Amino acid sequence: MITPLGELELANAFQLRRFRKEIGNREARAAWAAFHADLRNGVVLMRDLAEDGFSYALRLVQKWTAKLGTRSLDIIPSRQRRPCAATLFSLSTSASANLPARRG
């Protein structure tokens, strides 16, 4: 079983491998296609979180991660991150410096 966040993490992992020149675009597309074939064939089941922010974040991952080396947590809109139980993050990338602080 996978959630939209898991799908986002997987897409981001493929794009980060492209960013690090570990795989090419063709290999990333093939891996993504294989994952979606597993979804279609019922090997992997998607659990819907009913969050439209994840689909937006997924589009951003596909467009920017291979170019900028971003992590999925850097991409998820802040309104999606706020409900999580964590109150303290230790983020190491310079892109993470602009994340909003958790309130409440």
N, C-alpha and C positions, 0 to 999 in steps of 0.2 A: 504494500500500500504506500502511496506517495501523496503528498499534499501539493498545492501550488507552490508553497515555499520550497519543498524538496525539488520540484521541477525547476524552480528558479536557481537553486543551488547547483543542480546538475548542469543547466545551461551555462551558468557562470563558470563552472569548473572547466567545461569545454573551451570557453572563450579565454579563460586565463591560460590554458595550455597553449592556445594560439598566441597569446601575448608573449609568453615565454619561449616561443618558437619551438615547442616540443612536438606540436602537430600542425599540419596545414589546414587551410579552410576546407578542403575536400574531406579530410579525416574527421573534422569536427561536424560537418554536415552528415557524414555517414553515421557517426555515433548518435547524433540527434535523431536521424531517421530510424535507427535501430531501436532507440528508446521508444519512439512513437509507435513503431510496429509492435513492440511488447505491450504498449497500452491498448492498441487496437485488438490484439490477440488475447487479452485478459491475463497476460503474464504479470503485469503490474496494474494495480487498480488505483484510480485517482479518487482521493477523498476531497470533495469540494469544501472550501472554506468560505465560499460566497464573498470573496474579497476582490473587488475590481482592481485594487491597487497592485495586486500581484501580476495581473496580465499587463499592466502598464510597466511595471518593473521588468518583466520578462522582455518586453520590446526594447527597453533601455539596455538590458544585458546584451541582447543580440546585436545592438547597434554600437555600443561603446566599450565593452569589457576587453575585447581583443585589441583595441586601440589604446586604452588608458590603463588597463590592468586593475580595474576596480573590483571590489568584492561585492557580493550580493547585499550584504548589510549596508554598504555605502549607497546602494541604489534604491532599496525599498523606501518608498515615501515615508516620511516621519510619522504620519498618522497611522501607518501600519505597524510601526515599531512600538508605539506607546503602550499598547495593551500588554506587552510581554511582561513576565514576572521579574525579569532582571532589573536591578536598580543601579548596577555599576557595570560598565563595559571597559575593557582594556583593549583599545584599538590602536593598531600600530601604523596605519598608513596615513600619509599626509591628507588624503581625501577625507579621512574620518574626523579630522579636526573641526569640521564645520557641522557635525551632527548636533541636533538640538539636545539640550539637557532634559532628562526625564523629570517631570514635575508631578507632584501629588503622590 
